[in-house]
């Protein structure tokens, strides 16, 4: 067992900042930071350990950590990191563990820093389990359906926002909750942070699937979460999706080349869009917002222009008989591109 090192009476051991030295041929800068607590009435603790990480994108497309330094904030909240490399194609972020949650600063681009120093404010927050701080700023549903295959595929994009001044941590490790409509099949989720398989839990509750996120939600806009699912389509389908948070705005898009039509008391015609090279007709939520617990309901059906032999629209939208894939499987595994 390790033997404690005796300390002189009246003194405390403090963490010594540990910061690497980059190669001599790399231009560097000093990051000067200020630690603040963004929760009303709360203060930032002294001697809070902080870590700066700079991660670059290599030629093979893989990320690589280029710099990692540790320091502590002084009683007045100031801190600094020296000899930080101005690396190309890299992102920097300061992080710490506070109130039981990993908290991070805004990201910055080291290569874009002019001069020998850069000022950064690192804001930490207290936590809350109150879900009333969560809103859906925008949710978008992109729907393709083919009667001949008896199936449809829906992509949804969620933009959540934390309207409070505390990190939302939920309860029992569950934070954001996404309810899919009854009849949804083969649900899938994609995010830009973490492994979706480890981060999200999917359960079936009564007649619908539910996604539970485990990522804490800091104040302000949250990352975009993408969901996809199939649904039977024998020429028409009725969708009713309930949201456990207020929805400030929502659009539904249907594949134009399929000749699909939509009717709803909650949606009106809006601007069209393009998804994976296919044009989509748009419909916008009215009135706004959609109160918490309310369902968005609409019916999609084959309109008068629907044709069983619709012209091909790129490979993403047609059946490929050679390998037995349907438009659903091809579309699901294509890149999620929305313009």
N, C-alpha and C positions, 0 to 999 in steps of 0.2 A: 504494500500500500504506500501511496505517496506520503511523504512527511511534510506537514505544513511548515512554511518558512516563517519564523518569528518576525513580527513587525514591531518597530519601536512604538512605545506607548504614545497614544494620542494621534497616530497616523493611520491612514487607510490605504490599501493597495488600489491603484487606479490602472485602467487599461492603457497601455501604451499604443499609440497609433501605429499601424503597420501598413506601409504603402510601398509598392514595388517601384523599381527604377527601370524605365524603358530603355531600349537601345539608344545610343548616342545620336544616331542619324534620324531619329523620329522627333518631329516638332511637338512640344508639349505645352500645357497650360495648367494654371492652378484654379481649382473649383472652390469658390468661397460661398458657403451656404449659411442659411438661417433656418433653424428648426422652430416651427410654430405649431400650436394646437388650434385646429379649426373649429372645435366644438365650443359653443358659447359657455363661458365661465370656467373653462378648463385651461390648464397651463401645460407646457412641455416640460418633461422631467429633465433634470440635469444628468449628465454622464450617460445619456442613452447611446448605446453602440449603433453605429451607422456603417453601412457597406456601400461602396461605389463599384458598380460593374460596368464595363464597356465590352459589348459583344459585337463582333464584326461578321459580315457575310463573306465567306470565302469564295474563290473562283468556282468551286464545285457546288456552290449554292448552300453549303452547310454552315451553320453558325459556329463561331469559335470565340471563346472568351479571350479578350486582348489585355484586360486590366482588371484587377480586383484590389481594392484598398479598404482598410478599416480605420475608423477613427471614432471619437466620441464627441458629443455636443457639450460645449461649456455651459455653465449655469445661465449665461445670457442667451443661449440657443445658437451661438455661432459655431461653425466647424469649417474645415478645409481639407482638400485633397490636393497634393502636389504631384507634379510630373505626370499628369494625365495625358496620354497620347492623343493627338489630333488625327485619329485613324479614319481613313476613307471607308465608306459603306459600313458605318458602325453606329450603334446607339448606346447612350449612357443612361443610367438610372441609379438613384440612391435609394436604398431600402433599409428597413429596420423592422424588428418585431416589437409591437407595442399593443397593449390591451389584449394580448393573446392572438393578434392578427398580423400577418405580414402586410406592411404598408410601404408604398413606394412614392417617389417623387414623379413629376412629369418627366417624360423622356426628352433627351436632347441629342443633337448630332455634333459630336466632337469636331468633325472636319469643318463645320460651318462657323466655328468660334473664331472671332477676330481678336487679335491681341494676346496678351499673356495671362488673362484671367477671365473667369466667367462666374456670374452671380446666380445663385439658385435658391429658391425658397422651398423647403421641404415641409409639407403640411401633414400632420398626423391627426387622428380623430379618436374620440371615444367610440364605443360600440352601442348598438341597439338591436333588440329583437322585434321591434315594432314594424310590421310590414306595411303600415299605412304611409311610410315614407317612399314606397316604391310606386312608380308609374310606368306605363308603357308609352313612351313618347311617340312611337310609330311602329306599326306592324304591317307587313306586306305579304300578301298571298299570291303566288304565281301558279296557275292551274292549267294543266294540259290533260285532255281526255280523248279517248278513241273508243267509239261504240263497238267497232269490230273486235276489239280486244277486251271489251267489257271492263275497262280499268281507267283510272285517272292517276295523276301524280301531282302533288302539291309541294311547292317549296315555300317556306315562310321565313321571313327575316324580322327579328325582334330587336328593337332599340329601347332598352330599359334606362331609367334615370332614377337616382336616389335624390329626393328633394330635400332631405334633412341635412344635418351637420354632424352625423355620426355614421360610422361604418355599419351597414346592415349585415348581421351575421346569422339571422334566422334562428331556428331552433333544431336541436338534435342533428346538427350538421347539414341541414337543408336550408337553402336560401331561396332563390327564385324558383317559381313554379309555373310550368307551361302545360295547360290542359289541351289535348287534341280533341277534335270532334269525334262523336260516336261513329264507329265504322272505319276509323283510320287503321291502316295496315302497315306493317314493316316500318315503324318510325325510326328516324335517324337524326343525329344532331352533329353539327360542326361548329367549332369556335376557333378563335385565334390564340387563346391562352389555354395551355394544358392539354392533356389527353382526354378527349370527350368520353372515352370508355371508363376512365377513372374518375373524372370530374362529375359526370351526370349519372343519376340513378333513374331508371325508367321502370314504372310500375303500372299495373292495370288496376284501375279503380272503377268498379261497376262496369260500365260499357265503354270506357275510354282509357287511352294511355295518358300517363302524366310523366313529364320530365321534371326531376328535381335537381337543381344545380347545387353544388357545394362551395362555389367560389363566393367569398365575401364581396359585398358591393359598396364601394366607397361613395361619398357624396359626389353628385354630378352625373354626367352621362356615362353609361357603362358600355362595354364592348358589344358588338353586334353578334347575336346568336342566330344561327341558321338551322332550321328544322325541315325535314322532308317526310312525307308519308304517302302511301297509296290509298285508294278508296275505290270500291266497286262502281262501275259506270255502265249501266245497261241502257244508255241513251239519255239518262238524266240522273241527277243526284241532288239531294237536299243536305245542306251543311248548316249546322248550328254549333258554334264554338263559344264557350263561356270563358271569360277572362277574370282572374282573381285580383287584378289590379285595374285601375282606370286606364282606358285607352284614349289617348289624346287625338290620334289620327290613324287612319288605316286605309289602305288601298287593296283592291282585289283585281287581279289581271287574269284574263282568259285567253287561250291560244286562238288567235284570229284565223289562221289557215284551216282550223278544224270546223269552222262555222258554228262555234259554240255561242250560246246566248245566256244571259244572266238576268234574273229578276229578284228584286229585294226592296222592301220598304226602307231599308237602312243604307242603301248604296245608290249613287247617281253616276251617270257617265262622266268620265274624267279623261285626262291625257293618256295616250297610249304609250307603250314602252317596248323594249326589245330584250329578250332573254335567250342567251345561247343562240343568237342568230335568227330567232323566230319572233315575229311581231305579235304583241298582245294588246287586247282592248282593256282599258282601265276603267275602274269604278271606285269612287271615293265615299268614305263614310259621311253620312249626314243623319241627324245633326252630330256635332262633336261637343264634348267628348262622350265616350261610352262609359257609363258608370261602372264601378266595381261590381263584379258578380253578374253583369249583363251579358247576354249572348249576342253575337253577330250572326244573323241568319240570312241565307240566300239559297236560291235554286239555280243550278246550271243544267242546261239541256241542249240538245241538238237543235239549232235554229234552222230556218228555211234554206240556208246556204250550206248546211252540213252535207258532206259527201263522204261516202265510204272509201272512195279512192281519191282522197285529197292529194294534191301535188306534194312530192317530197320537199321537206325544208331541212336541209343539211342531214347528216347521219344521225344527229341527236334526236330527231323527231320521227324516224321511220323504223319499221321492223326490219331486222336483218335475218333473213331466213337461213343463211348459211350457218350461223352459229346458234340459231334458235333464240336469239335475244329479241325482246320486245322493245318498243319505244321507251317503256318504263325503265328497264334495266340499263339501256344505253344512256338515257337522260340522267339517271341517278348517279352514274359513274363518270359523267362528264364534269367539266369545270363549272362551278356555280358563278356564272358571269351575268350581271344585271346592269344594263345601261339605260 
